[in-house]
């Protein structure tokens, strides 16, 4: 007979531990501190993103216009990426913190200390606006975590227990979550990403999730209000306009599965090339960093030369290009989309293994480009192709299926309701097929000085 089952002793113990922890003065003070941390983190990230966005606008729009071009000429990435390499080489090889972690390893490893942050900020602000094919998400997380660790130094010894023992880790994670929520448009995606990547459950999950949520929520509130007050733009990942929502039919699923598999294999292979590049940098690091940056510039210039389109579409993180692609997917020919994937993808591989930034945003654009390129297949709709492409690209580079699905749904907004089943199928298929690509992972290393 069905009935109420008694809880096991271990379940009761876990519930009692969670209750005592959440109600302890030390944990409540920790939550309050996390809420307060969200405020300076949000302000710091706002300044960082605004500066990065304005510098990008200066390099890719104002300067070409000043020189008499209606858009950046095809050769524009050659000097800009060369300059990026020349700036990054001494930062990576000489400065404390090395400008952050190598992006091919994901969003980041251990939190960086406050003394490491200058190299991270310098590397990001000096190189990302110049066309490096990486996003701002990893530097943002480093800034948030580093600022949170500053708060740890000022903490007095609080109540004993799990919360007190794990306070530095919780604060650093909360700071990183508050920072990355600014670029993802709110706390939900950032919180899901942290939870999924942590691989925790039960009481440990709740203890980690609450500080992250409270820090990112207060940070998002301050961030949004400060942005409205100043009127400045940060270039956050968003799709102002998307294709009309349509319910995927049998044709969308029949085409969607092999297309998601194709994206999974292709993006995983490009990321694998990033590991090859990283291993190549074990000697003559500074010189080879410059060569990798210049090589990325050559690839971006080739895209512009062969397609007669702006090199800006293939350069940078891909935030602007993704919005333009979603707003008018038919403005790209199939050949242009495939060349975008090829040349931006190879440039992304070079940047993943040698430069500094975040790996996620370019992967989302690469997946979307392949999806839209395949949308001309009989019975395959544009909206389903865009949705599964973004989800598959994100899932492969993060390895986090739930975070990728939630991010795609929020990007599509109200037009995502009917796409959810296809999005879920896409992330599962892409992650499984990505495992077919031989792994070239290696342990992260610090660059050797020349």
C-alpha positions, 0 to 999 in steps of 0.5 A: 500500500502506498503511504508516507515513507519514513525518512532514513537516518542519513536523510534526517541528519542531512536535513537537520544539518541544513536547518542548523546551518541556514539558521546559524548566525554565521551563515546569515551574516555570510548571506548578508555579506554576499548581498553587499558584495553584489553591489561593488562587484556590479559597479566594477563589472559595469565600468569594465563592460562599458569600457570594453564596449566603448573601446570596441566601438572606437576600434571597429567603427569610429577609427575606420570612419575617421579614415574614410571607410564606411566599415572596417576594411578587410585588412583591418584585423591584421594590425589590430590583432598584431597589436593585441598580441604585442600587448598580451605577450608581456602581460601573460609571461611577466605579470602576476596572474598571467592575465587569467587562465588559458581559456581552452580549459573553460571558464576558469579554475581556482579564484584569482587573488586581488593582486592578480586582477590588474593583469586580468583587467589589462589583458581583457581591456587591451586585447578584447576590443582589438578583435581577439575571438573570445568573450568577456565572461572569464575576466568578469568571473575573475574580477568578481571572485577577486573582489569577493576575496578582498571581503574575506580579508576584512571578515572577523572570525564568525561562528564555527561550522560548515558555513564559516569553514567554507566562507572564502570559497562561498564568497569567491563563488558568489562574487563570480556569479554576481559578475557573470550575471551582468553579461548574461542578463540576470542571476538565473543563468549564472546561478544554474551554471555555478550549480551545474559546474559544481556538481553538488547536491543536497545540503551542499547545493543549497549552501552554495546556491543561496549566496550565489543567488543573493549576490547576483540578484543584488548585483543585477539590481544595481547593475540594471539601475546604474545602466539606466541612470547613465544611459551607457551600453555594455554590449551584453549577450542578447538578441533584440530581435529573433525569428518568429516562434514556430512549433518544431515539426517532424522535419525539424527534429529529423534534421535537427539531430544530425545538425546538432551532431555535426555542431558537436563534432565540429566545435569539439574539434576546434576546441581540441585545436586550442589544446594543440596551440597551448602545447605549442606555447611551451617554448618561446611563449611571448613570440608565439603568442604574438604569432597566434594573435597575428594568425587569428588576424589573417584568418579574420581578414581572409573571411572579409576578403572572400565574402566581401563582408565586414571582418568585424562579423568574425572578430571579437566575441560574436555578441553583435554578430549573433544579434544581427544573425538572429534579426536577419538570418537571410542576410547571410548566404550559406557560403558566407555562414560556412566561411564564418564558421571556418575562419572564425572557428580557426581563429577561436582555436588560436585564441583559446590556446594562447590569448585571454578571455572567455570561450563561450560567446564565440562558440554560441555564434559558431553553432548558430552559424551552422544551424542557420546555414542548414535551415535551407534544408527541406522542412527545417525551419529558421527558428529551430535551426537558430535555437539548436545551433546556439544550444549545441555550441554552448553545450560543447564548450561548457559541458553543461547541458542544463546551463546551455538550455537555460541560456538559449531559452532566455536568449530567445525570450518569449519565442522559446516556448515551442523550441524547448524540446528541440533545445534539450535534444540538441544539447544532449546530442551535441554533448554525446557526439562531441565525445567522438572527437579524441580529447587533447586535454592537458593540465593547465600550466603557467606560461614560461618566461622567455 
